[in-house]
């Protein structure tokens, strides 16, 4: 996965106005080989001031389209 293949969907301050606990939702496009996108996933993390980062939700939205996948990388598909 490359940094430019991640979109920030939402960021919330947990607990309202005062506090430094955040919940961040990201949409990521995992890749293989020379930037071949193999799916789309959503990750939700909670970040606290004590430098704790916790994955609180993961959702796999779609996998690779086997018909559009390059033949020379087909061995990477499961």
mmCIF file of the N, C-alpha and C atoms, coordinates in Angstrom:
data_MODEL
# 
_entry.id   MODEL 
# 
loop_
_atom_site.group_PDB 
_atom_site.id 
_atom_site.type_symbol 
_atom_site.label_atom_id 
_atom_site.label_alt_id 
_atom_site.label_comp_id 
_atom_site.label_asym_id 
_atom_site.label_entity_id 
_atom_site.label_seq_id 
_atom_site.pdbx_PDB_ins_code 
_atom_site.Cartn_x 
_atom_site.Cartn_y 
_atom_site.Cartn_z 
_atom_site.occupancy 
_atom_site.B_iso_or_equiv 
_atom_site.pdbx_formal_charge 
_atom_site.auth_seq_id 
_atom_site.auth_comp_id 
_atom_site.auth_asym_id 
_atom_site.auth_atom_id 
_atom_site.pdbx_PDB_model_num 
ATOM 1   N N  . UNK A 1 1  ? 0.851   -1.159  0.000   1.00 0.00 ? 1  UNK A N  1 
ATOM 2   C CA . UNK A 1 1  ? 0.000   0.000   0.000   1.00 0.00 ? 1  UNK A CA 1 
ATOM 3   C C  . UNK A 1 1  ? 0.903   1.231   0.000   1.00 0.00 ? 1  UNK A C  1 
ATOM 4   N N  . UNK A 1 2  ? 0.564   2.179   -0.819  1.00 0.00 ? 2  UNK A N  1 
ATOM 5   C CA . UNK A 1 2  ? 1.338   3.405   -0.930  1.00 0.00 ? 2  UNK A CA 1 
ATOM 6   C C  . UNK A 1 2  ? 0.598   4.533   -0.233  1.00 0.00 ? 2  UNK A C  1 
ATOM 7   N N  . UNK A 1 3  ? 1.310   5.500   0.333   1.00 0.00 ? 3  UNK A N  1 
ATOM 8   C CA . UNK A 1 3  ? 0.660   6.587   1.085   1.00 0.00 ? 3  UNK A CA 1 
ATOM 9   C C  . UNK A 1 3  ? -0.362  7.377   0.273   1.00 0.00 ? 3  UNK A C  1 
ATOM 10  N N  . UNK A 1 4  ? -0.167  7.478   -1.017  1.00 0.00 ? 4  UNK A N  1 
ATOM 11  C CA . UNK A 1 4  ? -1.119  8.242   -1.820  1.00 0.00 ? 4  UNK A CA 1 
ATOM 12  C C  . UNK A 1 4  ? -2.342  7.413   -2.194  1.00 0.00 ? 4  UNK A C  1 
ATOM 13  N N  . UNK A 1 5  ? -2.389  6.163   -1.791  1.00 0.00 ? 5  UNK A N  1 
ATOM 14  C CA . UNK A 1 5  ? -3.554  5.312   -2.023  1.00 0.00 ? 5  UNK A CA 1 
ATOM 15  C C  . UNK A 1 5  ? -4.441  5.219   -0.790  1.00 0.00 ? 5  UNK A C  1 
ATOM 16  N N  . UNK A 1 6  ? -4.371  6.206   0.105   1.00 0.00 ? 6  UNK A N  1 
ATOM 17  C CA . UNK A 1 6  ? -5.169  6.241   1.320   1.00 0.00 ? 6  UNK A CA 1 
ATOM 18  C C  . UNK A 1 6  ? -5.926  7.566   1.350   1.00 0.00 ? 6  UNK A C  1 
ATOM 19  N N  . UNK A 1 7  ? -7.238  7.476   1.566   1.00 0.00 ? 7  UNK A N  1 
ATOM 20  C CA . UNK A 1 7  ? -8.076  8.667   1.674   1.00 0.00 ? 7  UNK A CA 1 
ATOM 21  C C  . UNK A 1 7  ? -8.600  8.779   3.097   1.00 0.00 ? 7  UNK A C  1 
ATOM 22  N N  . UNK A 1 8  ? -8.596  10.001  3.625   1.00 0.00 ? 8  UNK A N  1 
ATOM 23  C CA . UNK A 1 8  ? -9.140  10.273  4.948   1.00 0.00 ? 8  UNK A CA 1 
ATOM 24  C C  . UNK A 1 8  ? -10.637 10.498  4.800   1.00 0.00 ? 8  UNK A C  1 
ATOM 25  N N  . UNK A 1 9  ? -11.436 9.620   5.392   1.00 0.00 ? 9  UNK A N  1 
ATOM 26  C CA . UNK A 1 9  ? -12.892 9.726   5.283   1.00 0.00 ? 9  UNK A CA 1 
ATOM 27  C C  . UNK A 1 9  ? -13.494 10.550  6.404   1.00 0.00 ? 9  UNK A C  1 
ATOM 28  N N  . UNK A 1 10 ? -12.972 10.376  7.622   1.00 0.00 ? 10 UNK A N  1 
ATOM 29  C CA . UNK A 1 10 ? -13.580 11.051  8.769   1.00 0.00 ? 10 UNK A CA 1 
ATOM 30  C C  . UNK A 1 10 ? -12.576 11.121  9.904   1.00 0.00 ? 10 UNK A C  1 
ATOM 31  N N  . UNK A 1 11 ? -12.654 12.210  10.651  1.00 0.00 ? 11 UNK A N  1 
ATOM 32  C CA . UNK A 1 11 ? -11.874 12.334  11.881  1.00 0.00 ? 11 UNK A CA 1 
ATOM 33  C C  . UNK A 1 11 ? -12.772 12.981  12.920  1.00 0.00 ? 11 UNK A C  1 
ATOM 34  N N  . UNK A 1 12 ? -12.817 12.367  14.092  1.00 0.00 ? 12 UNK A N  1 
ATOM 35  C CA . UNK A 1 12 ? -13.654 12.876  15.172  1.00 0.00 ? 12 UNK A CA 1 
ATOM 36  C C  . UNK A 1 12 ? -12.833 12.991  16.440  1.00 0.00 ? 12 UNK A C  1 
ATOM 37  N N  . UNK A 1 13 ? -13.175 13.977  17.227  1.00 0.00 ? 13 UNK A N  1 
ATOM 38  C CA . UNK A 1 13 ? -12.573 14.101  18.546  1.00 0.00 ? 13 UNK A CA 1 
ATOM 39  C C  . UNK A 1 13 ? -13.496 13.382  19.520  1.00 0.00 ? 13 UNK A C  1 
ATOM 40  N N  . UNK A 1 14 ? -13.033 12.274  20.075  1.00 0.00 ? 14 UNK A N  1 
ATOM 41  C CA . UNK A 1 14 ? -13.837 11.473  21.000  1.00 0.00 ? 14 UNK A CA 1 
ATOM 42  C C  . UNK A 1 14 ? -13.912 12.222  22.325  1.00 0.00 ? 14 UNK A C  1 
ATOM 43  N N  . UNK A 1 15 ? -15.096 12.359  22.851  1.00 0.00 ? 15 UNK A N  1 
ATOM 44  C CA . UNK A 1 15 ? -15.256 13.044  24.132  1.00 0.00 ? 15 UNK A CA 1 
ATOM 45  C C  . UNK A 1 15 ? -15.512 14.523  23.977  1.00 0.00 ? 15 UNK A C  1 
ATOM 46  N N  . UNK A 1 16 ? -15.734 14.990  22.790  1.00 0.00 ? 16 UNK A N  1 
ATOM 47  C CA . UNK A 1 16 ? -16.106 16.384  22.587  1.00 0.00 ? 16 UNK A CA 1 
ATOM 48  C C  . UNK A 1 16 ? -14.939 17.339  22.485  1.00 0.00 ? 16 UNK A C  1 
ATOM 49  N N  . UNK A 1 17 ? -15.193 18.566  22.907  1.00 0.00 ? 17 UNK A N  1 
ATOM 50  C CA . UNK A 1 17 ? -14.286 19.689  22.703  1.00 0.00 ? 17 UNK A CA 1 
ATOM 51  C C  . UNK A 1 17 ? -12.955 19.544  23.424  1.00 0.00 ? 17 UNK A C  1 
ATOM 52  N N  . UNK A 1 18 ? -12.982 19.043  24.630  1.00 0.00 ? 18 UNK A N  1 
ATOM 53  C CA . UNK A 1 18 ? -11.753 18.962  25.430  1.00 0.00 ? 18 UNK A CA 1 
ATOM 54  C C  . UNK A 1 18 ? -11.217 17.540  25.420  1.00 0.00 ? 18 UNK A C  1 
ATOM 55  N N  . UNK A 1 19 ? -10.056 17.395  24.902  1.00 0.00 ? 19 UNK A N  1 
ATOM 56  C CA . UNK A 1 19 ? -9.436  16.082  24.891  1.00 0.00 ? 19 UNK A CA 1 
ATOM 57  C C  . UNK A 1 19 ? -8.662  15.859  23.612  1.00 0.00 ? 19 UNK A C  1 
ATOM 58  N N  . UNK A 1 20 ? -7.802  14.906  23.680  1.00 0.00 ? 20 UNK A N  1 
ATOM 59  C CA . UNK A 1 20 ? -6.951  14.596  22.542  1.00 0.00 ? 20 UNK A CA 1 
ATOM 60  C C  . UNK A 1 20 ? -7.073  13.132  22.140  1.00 0.00 ? 20 UNK A C  1 
ATOM 61  N N  . UNK A 1 21 ? -8.272  12.596  22.283  1.00 0.00 ? 21 UNK A N  1 
ATOM 62  C CA . UNK A 1 21 ? -8.573  11.266  21.787  1.00 0.00 ? 21 UNK A CA 1 
ATOM 63  C C  . UNK A 1 21 ? -9.282  11.435  20.449  1.00 0.00 ? 21 UNK A C  1 
ATOM 64  N N  . UNK A 1 22 ? -8.760  10.777  19.432  1.00 0.00 ? 22 UNK A N  1 
ATOM 65  C CA . UNK A 1 22 ? -9.320  10.922  18.096  1.00 0.00 ? 22 UNK A CA 1 
ATOM 66  C C  . UNK A 1 22 ? -9.704  9.572   17.528  1.00 0.00 ? 22 UNK A C  1 
ATOM 67  N N  . UNK A 1 23 ? -10.716 9.604   16.688  1.00 0.00 ? 23 UNK A N  1 
ATOM 68  C CA . UNK A 1 23 ? -11.110 8.437   15.931  1.00 0.00 ? 23 UNK A CA 1 
ATOM 69  C C  . UNK A 1 23 ? -10.997 8.809   14.454  1.00 0.00 ? 23 UNK A C  1 
ATOM 70  N N  . UNK A 1 24 ? -10.160 8.072   13.725  1.00 0.00 ? 24 UNK A N  1 
ATOM 71  C CA . UNK A 1 24 ? -9.856  8.383   12.332  1.00 0.00 ? 24 UNK A CA 1 
ATOM 72  C C  . UNK A 1 24 ? -10.290 7.210   11.454  1.00 0.00 ? 24 UNK A C  1 
ATOM 73  N N  . UNK A 1 25 ? -11.010 7.527   10.379  1.00 0.00 ? 25 UNK A N  1 
ATOM 74  C CA . UNK A 1 25 ? -11.451 6.502   9.432   1.00 0.00 ? 25 UNK A CA 1 
ATOM 75  C C  . UNK A 1 25 ? -10.756 6.733   8.103   1.00 0.00 ? 25 UNK A C  1 
ATOM 76  N N  . UNK A 1 26 ? -10.093 5.680   7.604   1.00 0.00 ? 26 UNK A N  1 
ATOM 77  C CA . UNK A 1 26 ? -9.320  5.754   6.366   1.00 0.00 ? 26 UNK A CA 1 
ATOM 78  C C  . UNK A 1 26 ? -9.850  4.749   5.354   1.00 0.00 ? 26 UNK A C  1 
ATOM 79  N N  . UNK A 1 27 ? -9.802  5.126   4.086   1.00 0.00 ? 27 UNK A N  1 
ATOM 80  C CA . UNK A 1 27 ? -10.112 4.200   3.002   1.00 0.00 ? 27 UNK A CA 1 
ATOM 81  C C  . UNK A 1 27 ? -8.809  3.931   2.267   1.00 0.00 ? 27 UNK A C  1 
ATOM 82  N N  . UNK A 1 28 ? -8.429  2.666   2.187   1.00 0.00 ? 28 UNK A N  1 
ATOM 83  C CA . UNK A 1 28 ? -7.136  2.297   1.617   1.00 0.00 ? 28 UNK A CA 1 
ATOM 84  C C  . UNK A 1 28 ? -7.320  1.393   0.412   1.00 0.00 ? 28 UNK A C  1 
ATOM 85  N N  . UNK A 1 29 ? -6.396  1.526   -0.520  1.00 0.00 ? 29 UNK A N  1 
ATOM 86  C CA . UNK A 1 29 ? -6.378  0.717   -1.731  1.00 0.00 ? 29 UNK A CA 1 
ATOM 87  C C  . UNK A 1 29 ? -5.070  -0.076  -1.761  1.00 0.00 ? 29 UNK A C  1 
ATOM 88  N N  . UNK A 1 30 ? -5.066  -1.313  -1.231  1.00 0.00 ? 30 UNK A N  1 
ATOM 89  C CA . UNK A 1 30 ? -3.845  -2.115  -1.221  1.00 0.00 ? 30 UNK A CA 1 
ATOM 90  C C  . UNK A 1 30 ? -3.388  -2.424  -2.645  1.00 0.00 ? 30 UNK A C  1 
ATOM 91  N N  . UNK A 1 31 ? -2.092  -2.509  -2.819  1.00 0.00 ? 31 UNK A N  1 
ATOM 92  C CA . UNK A 1 31 ? -1.511  -2.740  -4.142  1.00 0.00 ? 31 UNK A CA 1 
ATOM 93  C C  . UNK A 1 31 ? -0.466  -3.846  -4.093  1.00 0.00 ? 31 UNK A C  1 
ATOM 94  N N  . UNK A 1 32 ? -0.176  -4.417  -5.273  1.00 0.00 ? 32 UNK A N  1 
ATOM 95  C CA . UNK A 1 32 ? 0.918   -5.368  -5.442  1.00 0.00 ? 32 UNK A CA 1 
ATOM 96  C C  . UNK A 1 32 ? 1.683   -4.971  -6.689  1.00 0.00 ? 32 UNK A C  1 
ATOM 97  N N  . UNK A 1 33 ? 2.906   -5.467  -6.772  1.00 0.00 ? 33 UNK A N  1 
ATOM 98  C CA . UNK A 1 33 ? 3.708   -5.225  -7.976  1.00 0.00 ? 33 UNK A CA 1 
ATOM 99  C C  . UNK A 1 33 ? 3.820   -3.753  -8.317  1.00 0.00 ? 33 UNK A C  1 
ATOM 100 N N  . UNK A 1 34 ? 3.741   -3.435  -9.602  1.00 0.00 ? 34 UNK A N  1 
ATOM 101 C CA . UNK A 1 34 ? 3.895   -2.043  -10.030 1.00 0.00 ? 34 UNK A CA 1 
ATOM 102 C C  . UNK A 1 34 ? 2.568   -1.276  -9.928  1.00 0.00 ? 34 UNK A C  1 
ATOM 103 N N  . UNK A 1 35 ? 2.120   -1.061  -8.705  1.00 0.00 ? 35 UNK A N  1 
ATOM 104 C CA . UNK A 1 35 ? 0.938   -0.234  -8.423  1.00 0.00 ? 35 UNK A CA 1 
ATOM 105 C C  . UNK A 1 35 ? -0.358  -0.822  -8.956  1.00 0.00 ? 35 UNK A C  1 
ATOM 106 N N  . UNK A 1 36 ? -0.526  -2.127  -8.856  1.00 0.00 ? 36 UNK A N  1 
ATOM 107 C CA . UNK A 1 36 ? -1.766  -2.781  -9.274  1.00 0.00 ? 36 UNK A CA 1 
ATOM 108 C C  . UNK A 1 36 ? -2.691  -2.844  -8.055  1.00 0.00 ? 36 UNK A C  1 
ATOM 109 N N  . UNK A 1 37 ? -3.810  -2.155  -8.120  1.00 0.00 ? 37 UNK A N  1 
ATOM 110 C CA . UNK A 1 37 ? -4.753  -2.121  -7.002  1.00 0.00 ? 37 UNK A CA 1 
ATOM 111 C C  . UNK A 1 37 ? -5.447  -3.476  -6.882  1.00 0.00 ? 37 UNK A C  1 
ATOM 112 N N  . UNK A 1 38 ? -5.463  -4.021  -5.670  1.00 0.00 ? 38 UNK A N  1 
ATOM 113 C CA . UNK A 1 38 ? -6.049  -5.341  -5.443  1.00 0.00 ? 38 UNK A CA 1 
ATOM 114 C C  . UNK A 1 38 ? -7.271  -5.298  -4.533  1.00 0.00 ? 38 UNK A C  1 
ATOM 115 N N  . UNK A 1 39 ? -7.805  -4.128  -4.257  1.00 0.00 ? 39 UNK A N  1 
ATOM 116 C CA . UNK A 1 39 ? -9.005  -4.072  -3.434  1.00 0.00 ? 39 UNK A CA 1 
ATOM 117 C C  . UNK A 1 39 ? -9.226  -2.713  -2.823  1.00 0.00 ? 39 UNK A C  1 
ATOM 118 N N  . UNK A 1 40 ? -10.181 -2.691  -1.898  1.00 0.00 ? 40 UNK A N  1 
ATOM 119 C CA . UNK A 1 40 ? -10.494 -1.466  -1.172  1.00 0.00 ? 40 UNK A CA 1 
ATOM 120 C C  . UNK A 1 40 ? -10.908 -1.859  0.238   1.00 0.00 ? 40 UNK A C  1 
ATOM 121 N N  . UNK A 1 41 ? -10.343 -1.194  1.238   1.00 0.00 ? 41 UNK A N  1 
ATOM 122 C CA . UNK A 1 41 ? -10.600 -1.499  2.634   1.00 0.00 ? 41 UNK A CA 1 
ATOM 123 C C  . UNK A 1 41 ? -10.862 -0.207  3.399   1.00 0.00 ? 41 UNK A C  1 
ATOM 124 N N  . UNK A 1 42 ? -11.583 -0.326  4.516   1.00 0.00 ? 42 UNK A N  1 
ATOM 125 C CA . UNK A 1 42 ? -11.793 0.804   5.418   1.00 0.00 ? 42 UNK A CA 1 
ATOM 126 C C  . UNK A 1 42 ? -11.250 0.420   6.784   1.00 0.00 ? 42 UNK A C  1 
ATOM 127 N N  . UNK A 1 43 ? -10.450 1.297   7.365   1.00 0.00 ? 43 UNK A N  1 
ATOM 128 C CA . UNK A 1 43 ? -9.868  1.113   8.688   1.00 0.00 ? 43 UNK A CA 1 
ATOM 129 C C  . UNK A 1 43 ? -10.319 2.257   9.586   1.00 0.00 ? 43 UNK A C  1 
ATOM 130 N N  . UNK A 1 44 ? -10.691 1.948   10.814  1.00 0.00 ? 44 UNK A N  1 
ATOM 131 C CA . UNK A 1 44 ? -11.001 2.979   11.803  1.00 0.00 ? 44 UNK A CA 1 
ATOM 132 C C  . UNK A 1 44 ? -10.068 2.767   12.984  1.00 0.00 ? 44 UNK A C  1 
ATOM 133 N N  . UNK A 1 45 ? -9.328  3.819   13.302  1.00 0.00 ? 45 UNK A N  1 
ATOM 134 C CA . UNK A 1 45 ? -8.359  3.785   14.397  1.00 0.00 ? 45 UNK A CA 1 
ATOM 135 C C  . UNK A 1 45 ? -8.771  4.761   15.487  1.00 0.00 ? 45 UNK A C  1 
ATOM 136 N N  . UNK A 1 46 ? -8.426  4.408   16.724  1.00 0.00 ? 46 UNK A N  1 
ATOM 137 C CA . UNK A 1 46 ? -8.560  5.339   17.828  1.00 0.00 ? 46 UNK A CA 1 
ATOM 138 C C  . UNK A 1 46 ? -7.151  5.687   18.292  1.00 0.00 ? 46 UNK A C  1 
ATOM 139 N N  . UNK A 1 47 ? -6.900  6.977   18.411  1.00 0.00 ? 47 UNK A N  1 
ATOM 140 C CA . UNK A 1 47 ? -5.567  7.464   18.798  1.00 0.00 ? 47 UNK A CA 1 
ATOM 141 C C  . UNK A 1 47 ? -5.717  8.251   20.087  1.00 0.00 ? 47 UNK A C  1 
ATOM 142 N N  . UNK A 1 48 ? -4.906  7.893   21.090  1.00 0.00 ? 48 UNK A N  1 
ATOM 143 C CA . UNK A 1 48 ? -4.980  8.541   22.398  1.00 0.00 ? 48 UNK A CA 1 
ATOM 144 C C  . UNK A 1 48 ? -3.688  9.298   22.686  1.00 0.00 ? 48 UNK A C  1 
ATOM 145 N N  . UNK A 1 49 ? -3.729  10.208  23.667  1.00 0.00 ? 49 UNK A N  1 
ATOM 146 C CA . UNK A 1 49 ? -2.545  11.025  23.952  1.00 0.00 ? 49 UNK A CA 1 
ATOM 147 C C  . UNK A 1 49 ? -1.347  10.248  24.477  1.00 0.00 ? 49 UNK A C  1 
ATOM 148 N N  . UNK A 1 50 ? -1.586  9.069   24.988  1.00 0.00 ? 50 UNK A N  1 
ATOM 149 C CA . UNK A 1 50 ? -0.459  8.290   25.493  1.00 0.00 ? 50 UNK A CA 1 
ATOM 150 C C  . UNK A 1 50 ? 0.202   7.491   24.367  1.00 0.00 ? 50 UNK A C  1 
ATOM 151 N N  . UNK A 1 51 ? 0.023   7.960   23.136  1.00 0.00 ? 51 UNK A N  1 
ATOM 152 C CA . UNK A 1 51 ? 0.625   7.365   21.932  1.00 0.00 ? 51 UNK A CA 1 
ATOM 153 C C  . UNK A 1 51 ? 0.133   5.952   21.673  1.00 0.00 ? 51 UNK A C  1 
ATOM 154 N N  . UNK A 1 52 ? -1.091  5.689   22.068  1.00 0.00 ? 52 UNK A N  1 
ATOM 155 C CA . UNK A 1 52 ? -1.695  4.397   21.761  1.00 0.00 ? 52 UNK A CA 1 
ATOM 156 C C  . UNK A 1 52 ? -2.513  4.532   20.483  1.00 0.00 ? 52 UNK A C  1 
ATOM 157 N N  . UNK A 1 53 ? -2.278  3.654   19.559  1.00 0.00 ? 53 UNK A N  1 
ATOM 158 C CA . UNK A 1 53 ? -3.059  3.590   18.334  1.00 0.00 ? 53 UNK A CA 1 
ATOM 159 C C  . UNK A 1 53 ? -3.710  2.215   18.307  1.00 0.00 ? 53 UNK A C  1 
ATOM 160 N N  . UNK A 1 54 ? -5.043  2.223   18.201  1.00 0.00 ? 54 UNK A N  1 
ATOM 161 C CA . UNK A 1 54 ? -5.778  0.969   18.286  1.00 0.00 ? 54 UNK A CA 1 
ATOM 162 C C  . UNK A 1 54 ? -6.716  0.858   17.093  1.00 0.00 ? 54 UNK A C  1 
ATOM 163 N N  . UNK A 1 55 ? -6.630  -0.258  16.389  1.00 0.00 ? 55 UNK A N  1 
ATOM 164 C CA . UNK A 1 55 ? -7.561  -0.534  15.299  1.00 0.00 ? 55 UNK A CA 1 
ATOM 165 C C  . UNK A 1 55 ? -8.877  -0.972  15.930  1.00 0.00 ? 55 UNK A C  1 
ATOM 166 N N  . UNK A 1 56 ? -9.953  -0.208  15.676  1.00 0.00 ? 56 UNK A N  1 
ATOM 167 C CA . UNK A 1 56 ? -11.230 -0.563  16.290  1.00 0.00 ? 56 UNK A CA 1 
ATOM 168 C C  . UNK A 1 56 ? -12.233 -1.116  15.288  1.00 0.00 ? 56 UNK A C  1 
ATOM 169 N N  . UNK A 1 57 ? -11.978 -0.922  13.994  1.00 0.00 ? 57 UNK A N  1 
ATOM 170 C CA . UNK A 1 57 ? -12.882 -1.487  12.991  1.00 0.00 ? 57 UNK A CA 1 
ATOM 171 C C  . UNK A 1 57 ? -12.138 -1.660  11.671  1.00 0.00 ? 57 UNK A C  1 
ATOM 172 N N  . UNK A 1 58 ? -12.397 -2.791  11.025  1.00 0.00 ? 58 UNK A N  1 
ATOM 173 C CA . UNK A 1 58 ? -11.833 -3.074  9.710   1.00 0.00 ? 58 UNK A CA 1 
ATOM 174 C C  . UNK A 1 58 ? -12.943 -3.626  8.836   1.00 0.00 ? 58 UNK A C  1 
ATOM 175 N N  . UNK A 1 59 ? -13.032 -3.124  7.614   1.00 0.00 ? 59 UNK A N  1 
ATOM 176 C CA . UNK A 1 59 ? -14.041 -3.622  6.680   1.00 0.00 ? 59 UNK A CA 1 
ATOM 177 C C  . UNK A 1 59 ? -13.409 -3.782  5.304   1.00 0.00 ? 59 UNK A C  1 
ATOM 178 N N  . UNK A 1 60 ? -13.478 -4.993  4.773   1.00 0.00 ? 60 UNK A N  1 
ATOM 179 C CA . UNK A 1 60 ? -12.981 -5.267  3.428   1.00 0.00 ? 60 UNK A CA 1 
ATOM 180 C C  . UNK A 1 60 ? -14.140 -5.024  2.465   1.00 0.00 ? 60 UNK A C  1 
ATOM 181 N N  . UNK A 1 61 ? -14.002 -4.055  1.575   1.00 0.00 ? 61 UNK A N  1 
ATOM 182 C CA . UNK A 1 61 ? -15.098 -3.684  0.685   1.00 0.00 ? 61 UNK A CA 1 
ATOM 183 C C  . UNK A 1 61 ? -15.085 -4.447  -0.634  1.00 0.00 ? 61 UNK A C  1 
ATOM 184 N N  . UNK A 1 62 ? -13.922 -4.604  -1.221  1.00 0.00 ? 62 UNK A N  1 
ATOM 185 C CA . UNK A 1 62 ? -13.853 -5.329  -2.484  1.00 0.00 ? 62 UNK A CA 1 
ATOM 186 C C  . UNK A 1 62 ? -12.460 -5.888  -2.701  1.00 0.00 ? 62 UNK A C  1 
ATOM 187 N N  . UNK A 1 63 ? -12.399 -6.959  -3.440  1.00 0.00 ? 63 UNK A N  1 
ATOM 188 C CA . UNK A 1 63 ? -11.139 -7.603  -3.779  1.00 0.00 ? 63 UNK A CA 1 
ATOM 189 C C  . UNK A 1 63 ? -10.769 -7.320  -5.219  1.00 0.00 ? 63 UNK A C  1 
ATOM 190 N N  . UNK A 1 64 ? -9.718  -7.950  -5.702  1.00 0.00 ? 64 UNK A N  1 
ATOM 191 C CA . UNK A 1 64 ? -9.296  -7.695  -7.082  1.00 0.00 ? 64 UNK A CA 1 
ATOM 192 C C  . UNK A 1 64 ? -10.281 -8.286  -8.093  1.00 0.00 ? 64 UNK A C  1 
ATOM 193 N N  . UNK A 1 65 ? -10.409 -7.618  -9.201  1.00 0.00 ? 65 UNK A N  1 
ATOM 194 C CA . UNK A 1 65 ? -11.205 -8.129  -10.314 1.00 0.00 ? 65 UNK A CA 1 
ATOM 195 C C  . UNK A 1 65 ? -10.307 -9.095  -11.089 1.00 0.00 ? 65 UNK A C  1 
ATOM 196 N N  . UNK A 1 66 ? -10.581 -10.372 -10.976 1.00 0.00 ? 66 UNK A N  1 
ATOM 197 C CA . UNK A 1 66 ? -9.708  -11.384 -11.580 1.00 0.00 ? 66 UNK A CA 1 
ATOM 198 C C  . UNK A 1 66 ? -9.640  -11.274 -13.098 1.00 0.00 ? 66 UNK A C  1 
ATOM 199 N N  . UNK A 1 67 ? -10.695 -10.770 -13.719 1.00 0.00 ? 67 UNK A N  1 
ATOM 200 C CA . UNK A 1 67 ? -10.701 -10.624 -15.178 1.00 0.00 ? 67 UNK A CA 1 
ATOM 201 C C  . UNK A 1 67 ? -9.844  -9.450  -15.652 1.00 0.00 ? 67 UNK A C  1 
ATOM 202 N N  . UNK A 1 68 ? -9.677  -8.436  -14.811 1.00 0.00 ? 68 UNK A N  1 
ATOM 203 C CA . UNK A 1 68 ? -8.890  -7.270  -15.188 1.00 0.00 ? 68 UNK A CA 1 
ATOM 204 C C  . UNK A 1 68 ? -7.455  -7.339  -14.659 1.00 0.00 ? 68 UNK A C  1 
ATOM 205 N N  . UNK A 1 69 ? -7.143  -8.402  -13.920 1.00 0.00 ? 69 UNK A N  1 
ATOM 206 C CA . UNK A 1 69 ? -5.816  -8.538  -13.321 1.00 0.00 ? 69 UNK A CA 1 
ATOM 207 C C  . UNK A 1 69 ? -4.818  -8.992  -14.388 1.00 0.00 ? 69 UNK A C  1 
ATOM 208 N N  . UNK A 1 70 ? -3.618  -8.404  -14.434 1.00 0.00 ? 70 UNK A N  1 
ATOM 209 C CA . UNK A 1 70 ? -2.624  -8.811  -15.434 1.00 0.00 ? 70 UNK A CA 1 
ATOM 210 C C  . UNK A 1 70 ? -2.263  -10.291 -15.300 1.00 0.00 ? 70 UNK A C  1 
ATOM 211 N N  . UNK A 1 71 ? -2.159  -10.965 -16.411 1.00 0.00 ? 71 UNK A N  1 
ATOM 212 C CA . UNK A 1 71 ? -1.910  -12.414 -16.401 1.00 0.00 ? 71 UNK A CA 1 
ATOM 213 C C  . UNK A 1 71 ? -0.596  -12.774 -15.732 1.00 0.00 ? 71 UNK A C  1 
ATOM 214 N N  . UNK A 1 72 ? 0.431   -11.914 -15.868 1.00 0.00 ? 72 UNK A N  1 
ATOM 215 C CA . UNK A 1 72 ? 1.728   -12.252 -15.301 1.00 0.00 ? 72 UNK A CA 1 
ATOM 216 C C  . UNK A 1 72 ? 1.795   -12.057 -13.779 1.00 0.00 ? 72 UNK A C  1 
ATOM 217 N N  . UNK A 1 73 ? 0.727   -11.525 -13.176 1.00 0.00 ? 73 UNK A N  1 
ATOM 218 C CA . UNK A 1 73 ? 0.648   -11.413 -11.724 1.00 0.00 ? 73 UNK A CA 1 
ATOM 219 C C  . UNK A 1 73 ? -0.456  -12.299 -11.161 1.00 0.00 ? 73 UNK A C  1 
ATOM 220 N N  . UNK A 1 74 ? -1.055  -13.139 -11.976 1.00 0.00 ? 74 UNK A N  1 
ATOM 221 C CA . UNK A 1 74 ? -2.186  -13.957 -11.526 1.00 0.00 ? 74 UNK A CA 1 
ATOM 222 C C  . UNK A 1 74 ? -1.794  -14.952 -10.436 1.00 0.00 ? 74 UNK A C  1 
ATOM 223 N N  . UNK A 1 75 ? -0.528  -15.281 -10.324 1.00 0.00 ? 75 UNK A N  1 
ATOM 224 C CA . UNK A 1 75 ? -0.087  -16.194 -9.264  1.00 0.00 ? 75 UNK A CA 1 
ATOM 225 C C  . UNK A 1 75 ? -0.210  -15.550 -7.876  1.00 0.00 ? 75 UNK A C  1 
ATOM 226 N N  . UNK A 1 76 ? -0.386  -14.229 -7.793  1.00 0.00 ? 76 UNK A N  1 
ATOM 227 C CA . UNK A 1 76 ? -0.535  -13.552 -6.518  1.00 0.00 ? 76 UNK A CA 1 
ATOM 228 C C  . UNK A 1 76 ? -1.956  -13.645 -5.974  1.00 0.00 ? 76 UNK A C  1 
ATOM 229 N N  . UNK A 1 77 ? -2.909  -13.981 -6.834  1.00 0.00 ? 77 UNK A N  1 
ATOM 230 C CA . UNK A 1 77 ? -4.287  -14.112 -6.399  1.00 0.00 ? 77 UNK A CA 1 
ATOM 231 C C  . UNK A 1 77 ? -4.501  -15.436 -5.698  1.00 0.00 ? 77 UNK A C  1 
ATOM 232 N N  . UNK A 1 78 ? -5.321  -15.433 -4.682  1.00 0.00 ? 78 UNK A N  1 
ATOM 233 C CA . UNK A 1 78 ? -5.608  -16.666 -3.938  1.00 0.00 ? 78 UNK A CA 1 
ATOM 234 C C  . UNK A 1 78 ? -6.956  -17.177 -4.317  1.00 0.00 ? 78 UNK A C  1 
# 
